[in-house]
């Protein structure tokens, strides 16, 4: 990964949202368009690795208990960590989220149900104003990408 260009804002950005909301797809587009602008930290997930995934490469695979210890709330309230900007990638609805998760065909029924429950909690958290995130509803990939890009990079992008 190339070094971050120092002429750009280096405020950390925390991108969060339910599994199936489209975080990875949107970030891939952003990194491809601006390859010298961002550093990336491998995110954590409570799901099991899929075939071909390696711990520490695609994701850091962890337990729910450990995940909750190091989640968005802790980053937002950490006394020595620079105050990041938060963006929540949201599916249009829980119904659409369920369609996306089931459409993947990669998760067992119990995992889909866990992800839906967790997604509901994450959507409620984002609305609560706890970290006051920018909310990008991923109902149309190109529109959502444009909104995310303008928020992250600015209108000149």
VOGU-3710 file (C-alpha; in Angstrom, 3 decimals, decimal comma):
1> xxxxxxxxxx> 0,000/0,000/0,000  1,431/3,434/-0,913  2,038/5,981/1,864  -0,696/8,491/2,612  -0,144/11,783/0,811  0,564/14,412/3,529  -1,114/17,251/1,599  -4,516/15,682/2,286  -6,552/15,702/5,491  -5,347/12,817/7,665
11> xxxxxxxxxx> -8,294/12,752/10,052  -9,230/9,096/10,557  -12,503/7,993/9,009  -14,458/5,132/10,561  -16,764/3,396/8,090  -19,293/1,128/9,763  -22,541/-0,578/8,967  -24,178/-3,979/8,847  -22,804/-6,909/6,940  -24,399/-6,669/3,500
21> xxxxxxxxxx> -24,763/-2,869/3,483  -22,100/-2,459/0,795  -19,178/-1,021/2,787  -16,577/-3,098/0,980  -17,915/-2,334/-2,476  -18,034/1,408/-1,825  -14,547/1,468/-0,302  -13,094/-0,528/-3,209  -14,437/2,104/-5,597  -13,032/4,942/-3,477
31> xxxxxxxxxx> -9,576/3,340/-3,157  -9,463/2,574/-6,893  -10,278/6,179/-7,795  -7,915/7,695/-5,214  -5,098/5,142/-4,759  -2,609/7,557/-3,143  -5,047/9,222/-0,801  -5,929/6,606/1,815  -4,435/4,177/4,251  -6,554/1,215/5,222
41> xxxxxxxxxx> -6,876/-0,796/8,354  -8,245/-4,317/8,053  -11,633/-4,382/9,752  -12,905/-6,865/12,281  -15,832/-9,208/11,851  -17,575/-11,733/14,047  -18,429/-14,047/11,183  -16,396/-17,125/10,310  -13,947/-16,904/7,412  -15,330/-17,798/3,998
51> xxxxxxxxxx> -13,362/-20,104/1,701  -10,167/-18,373/0,604  -10,229/-15,687/3,318  -7,241/-15,330/5,629  -7,309/-13,881/9,147  -5,582/-10,505/9,084  -5,844/-10,073/5,311  -9,504/-9,708/4,298  -10,712/-9,324/7,903  -9,598/-9,832/11,461
61> xxxxxxxxxx> -11,926/-12,612/12,599  -12,932/-12,243/16,237  -15,558/-13,165/18,811  -18,609/-10,997/19,523  -17,305/-10,293/23,044  -13,932/-9,073/21,770  -15,604/-7,135/18,971  -17,817/-5,225/21,398  -14,765/-4,271/23,465  -13,175/-2,527/20,465
71> xxxxxxxxxx> -16,206/-1,164/18,577  -17,197/2,274/17,227  -18,175/3,614/20,674  -14,700/2,946/22,084  -12,977/4,701/19,171  -15,317/7,676/19,488  -14,635/8,063/23,197  -10,944/7,113/23,335  -9,019/9,839/25,210  -5,814/9,665/23,119
81> xxxxxxxxxx> -7,105/8,623/19,701  -7,685/11,562/17,327  -11,402/12,251/16,922  -12,377/10,499/13,697  -15,148/11,268/11,263  -17,813/8,568/11,193  -19,839/7,369/8,223  -22,529/4,736/8,499  -23,303/2,765/5,357  -26,932/1,756/5,628
91> xxxxxxxxxx> -29,059/-0,582/3,589  -32,351/0,994/2,490  -34,248/-1,291/4,889  -33,937/-4,474/6,918  -35,867/-6,268/4,169  -33,295/-5,274/1,558  -30,501/-6,241/3,945  -32,067/-9,681/4,342  -32,331/-10,075/0,545  -28,653/-9,158/0,153
101> xxxxxxxxxx> -27,490/-11,522/2,887  -29,543/-14,409/1,558  -28,525/-13,590/-2,016  -24,869/-14,126/-1,173  -25,559/-17,781/-0,499  -22,501/-17,951/1,760  -24,024/-17,995/5,236  -25,988/-20,553/7,196  -29,538/-19,622/8,246  -28,466/-19,023/11,845
111> xxxxxxxxxx> -25,716/-16,672/10,629  -28,138/-14,734/8,429  -30,478/-14,290/11,397  -27,570/-13,130/13,628  -26,458/-10,623/10,984  -29,982/-9,276/10,619  -30,290/-8,817/14,376  -26,876/-7,154/14,528  -27,765/-5,002/11,508  -30,915/-3,818/13,262
121> xxxxxxxxxx> -28,849/-2,861/16,339  -26,289/-1,036/14,206  -29,001/0,890/12,355  -30,548/1,903/15,700  -27,126/2,946/17,028  -26,468/5,119/13,975  -29,836/6,858/14,485  -29,193/7,379/18,214  -26,686/10,153/17,559  -24,049/8,578/19,794
131> xxxxxxxxxx> -21,237/9,304/17,340  -23,306/11,486/14,998  -22,275/9,732/11,791  -22,831/10,829/8,246  -25,394/8,302/6,984  -25,136/7,061/3,397  -28,058/4,896/2,343  -26,820/2,395/-0,219  -30,000/2,066/-2,262  -28,250/2,837/-5,557
141> xxxxxxxxxx> -24,521/2,082/-5,787  -23,530/5,022/-8,012  -25,568/7,558/-6,036  -24,279/6,199/-2,707  -20,701/6,249/-4,005  -21,039/9,867/-5,162  -22,393/10,868/-1,749  -19,644/9,004/0,104  -16,917/10,370/-2,170  -18,083/13,970/-1,739
151> xxxxxxx> -18,223/13,553/2,045  -14,779/11,939/2,243  -12,860/13,805/-0,459  -14,914/16,934/-0,974  -16,929/18,335/-3,836  -13,799/18,949/-5,951  -13,569/15,173/-6,447
//
